[in-house]
């Protein structure tokens, strides 16, 4: 990014932080060794790899031996599901990585309410005696709505006890995709009460193509990728040492900054939201306003084409998104916004503004003015009075 650019798409990707870049560099040059090799320099790299894994795990309240390093959150999610053979419960607003893998199994999609909250009761109704896995994301990548993961975990604990009493030996596991939560929310596996958790380096100012799957027990996981038996036989392939080192440094820094950064992002987001709503009274904030990510604002200007708005703002070096970056380029309506039962005009007019570590108040001021002007121009072009 240059100083003249205003980036408001942090939910899609984050720049790699300086701490991660500095930490990674040696492993591309003087410490390039394969950690599976037997000689001293390689053994040293293996030691550093395992130490980094332990530090990374500590940021979510876990142990290094409970973490499996993968080549991205999509792979971590597929790994979490690979041991399943029976019924799966998830929500209809999950990331496509979950939506698509679930289709391999007998499954139930739970619908959210109109502001994107998946209720505990709806999950309870979806569980059958054959249900083996429940997967609910911590925070939605399109609306920012945060789910009640601890309450869902309590439900699952209750269901497990009932199964024991009934003699039902089918396991009941809980996976949480926390890709959008870490760094903005408290992500601790014990406090959340989950059995498996996915976390993505690319969303927390770490390198792309590296993520983790935390699992309470390796017995809950079957490998997707077979080969040399790395990651305790659960994820074969030469270890991405530089990637893990960068991931760890990014996670440690994000974990340290989280309380103060979350407060800062809330203030900036509220400033942006208030400016847009006061100047554009037809605007609709999408998602739950009380339970959402600190730096997230999804807002619709019904009647306009949000893609035109994106291009108009790009001309001013302001970068925003429509819906999810994982689906917007396919020309499809967001499955998340459809699930919220929004009308076509509201869906087509929706943009996603996500703030991050480099967002400033000056940028919010400039971006809000530009968005307001662009929206008014679009309404005028369409002959719609505001």
Secondary structure, DSSP 4 states (H G I P E B T S, - for coil): --TT-EE-BTTT--PPPHHHHHHHHGGGTTT---TTS-SHHHHHHHHHHHHHHHHHHHTTT--GGGEEEESSHHHHHHHHHTT--SEEEEETTS-HHHHHHHTTS-EEEEPP-TTS---HHHHHHH--TTEEEEE--SB-TTT-BBP-HHHHHHHHHHHHHHHHHHT-----EEEEE-TTTBTTB---HHHHT-SEEEEEGGGTTS-SS-EEEEES-GGG---SS-SS-TTTTTS-S---HHHHHHHHHHHHHHHHHHHHHHHHHHHHHHHHHHHHHHH-TT-EEES-SSSB-TTEEEEE-TTS-HHHHHHHHHTTTEE-BSS-TTTGGGT---HHHHHTT--HHHHHTEEEEE--TT--HHHHHHHHHHHHHHHHHHHHHHT---
